[in-house]
Amino acid sequence: MQPRTHMRSPYMEFAKLRSSAKYNLATSGVMSYPLAELPVRIEDLEINGPTVYGYAPLQERLGQYNGVPAECVVAAAGTSMANHLAMAASFNPGDEVLIEHPTYELIESTACYLGAKIRHFERRLEDGFCIDPTEVERQVTPLTKLIILTNLHNPSGAYTDGATMRAVGEIAQARGARVLVDEVYLETFYAKRPRPAFHFGDQFVVTSSLTKAFGLSGLRCGWVLASQELAERMWRINDLYAATPAHPAELLSVIALDHLNKIAARAKLLLAENRRSLNAFLDSRDDLIFYRPAEGTIVFPKLSSGDVEAFVRLLREKYETSMVPGCYFDMPQHFRIGIGGDPEMTRAGLSDSALRWTSIGARRKPTDVDATMIVCIISSVRI
Ligand SMILES: Cc1ncc(COP(=O)(O)O)c(C=O)c1O
């Protein structure tokens, strides 16, 4: 048997080992919701429970939340495991998978790990990172088994509307392929969240979680929405990985879903405040080229010139500020800013005076020295 080639995710290694900082603009999730604010008593929790293929009260709530029958819901450990299950159930090793570019790196690593042959369709900055169905049509082949995209788009935050989604669905259907839509950032629409793409037809498989929009990452409350037949296949595949979830997390997820409006209200306020800081920052720059998303927790500017990776590294190592370099999205001239953090921290991290760096980066040849000079400007402001 051939050994697997892709057995790691460079982005996850970055996120776990090299992204924490006092001014954390790398994280894409809303800051943690405190357990103390959930109306939970110790008597509400139990170690073991009647979970078989799902825990019925959680299945019901996830079904209600998404407007789908509980049989079409596969509870999973975060969107990460949901994506893994959705992919494992949708193609075999050697099959062709068409993925948006740029995309969330773990999607591509997982598809590679599962033995997919990867093709891409482009989402371009100059088009606001929108999905152009004619580009999808150009790149799809008779061998394509799965088309994968994120909505909102990671890294740009761009929203894909229902008409475009339907057009992609038709392209897939004509080839007998499916469309996997990772909607983890669509949750940031809260009460205005559009219906999951699952409702556009049987060829759609949707993944999401309470992780990013609600600050509940630790619960790992994720799910897949799929036809009943595909959902059953995923439950069986899940036996090979996770077998049974942690029951206390299932109980806490039920409580969280029962109080989601309250949790959402806090997240909405936080994001509104951070979006003001982000917009002030973007408005102050003439050396960044960017698409400005209206919703979500991320933005993906392009630096006109200069060495982004060296800058991001030095910024964190010496000046306690982190962002995600675009190399993790295969677009090295970009960087991703996340605005899910504490508002005061986000404001300080983004304040124009603290980030008076790009104009220097733009004028000089991209070297490590540039990056050092850039962060010196920051340090003179901040320290
Ligand atoms: C598009 C996308 N999907 C999934 C995930 C992981 O989500 P979860 O924490 O629910 O596993 C991320 C995390 O950054 C993401 O950006």
The ligand as an ORCA input file, in Angstrom:
! r2SCAN-3c Opt
* xyz 0 1
  C     -13.517     28.017      6.413
  C     -13.240     27.343      7.727
  N     -13.816     26.156      7.986
  C     -13.607     25.524      9.142
  C     -12.795     26.045     10.113
  C     -12.625     25.302     11.400
  O     -13.811     25.391     12.094
  P     -14.044     24.622     13.475
  O     -13.307     25.371     14.527
  O     -15.523     24.663     13.652
  O     -13.518     23.236     13.333
  C     -12.161     27.267      9.895
  C     -11.251     27.824     10.898
  O     -10.556     28.780     10.718
  C     -12.403     27.937      8.678
  O     -11.831     29.113      8.421
*
